[in-house]
């Protein structure tokens, strides 16, 4: 007997997800550095995803900032999985937005597989989602991993605190100019930051995974939930539009 909910079968949903994973994985990149004389030669910092055939890609700004702090922006690379052997492509930073913790990078070359951006303004709580990226980076090899869940909450990226001593400068800035983020009920592990949050049926990107940045403002030293978050994709659209106006 085939389990059905409404007019959609469980088998049908699984089929959509299988097709979606197969379609999006070639566009999921590991973001890091490469230098043949370094030990190790490759260093992993986070996940990203390609959004255009000519090689524009999205990742988290804190991923790029970590590379910059180590003085390795000249060695910025994107790594694509290819039957267990990664293909590396040099990249450069195009633009960033610290408020939303987003960066746009440009990969050298063209003809890339890419993901379609969705509309995060239409996302509802309870909606099914899938996330894809490189949890813990090279520990498991460069094989994109997918997790599924739902949008469990849509709320401001900062919450008021009862004790003023818990306020950080970033929390104060966020309180004066808040924006909404997605809370999800599946775990985004270290290394997933910058990866896509997609609709299982279509593969459209509705958010950018980001827990490290948001937890500073959503949580504090007294609260550590393990909850995962994502930046709505429409903030990426804003960043893209700002580049077009330059």
C-alpha positions, 0 to 999 in steps of 0.5 A: 500500500502506498502511503498518501497525504492529500494528493501527494504520495510519499514515493512521489516526494522521494522521487522529487528529492532524488532528482533534485539532489542529482541536479544540484550537487554539481553546483555545490562548491567547497570554499577554501584555499590552495597553495602547492607549497603549503602543508596542507596544500588545501584548506577548507573553510565552508560551503558555497553554490554557483548561481550563474553559468559564468561562475558567480557563486554565493558563500557566507561572508564569515567564510571569506573573512576567515580566509582574509584574516589568514592572509590567503585571499590570493589563494582563494579556490572553489572545489567541485566534487568529481567521482571522489577527486575534487576539481579546483578553480581559482576565485576572487571576491566580488562583493560582500554584505557584512549585515547579512553575512553574504559574499559573492565570489567569481570563479575563473572560467565559464560553463558551470552548472548553477542553481536557480534562485527562488523567492524567499518572501513566499516561504511559509513555516512548516514548508519542506526544505533540503540543505546541501553542503560539506559538513566538517569539510574534508573529514568525510571527503568532498562529497556533498551531503543532503539533509531534509526538514522543515522551516520551523520558524521565521523570526528576527535574527536577534532577540532582546536580552534581560541582562544588558551584560549579555549584549554584544556590539553585533547584537546592538546593531542587529536590534537597531536594524533587524531582519528575518531569518529562517530557523530549520529543524535539521542540523547544519554542521560546521562546514555547511555555512554558505551552502544552499537551502533548497525546495526539495521539489524544484531545487530552487534556493530559498536561503543560505545556511548560516548558524555561526553568524546568527547564533551570536545574536539569537543565542548567548552564553547562557543559551546554546541550542544547536538550532540551525538557521539560514539567511533568506535568499532575497537578501542575496538578490539585494546584493546582486542588484547592488553590484549591477548598479555599480 
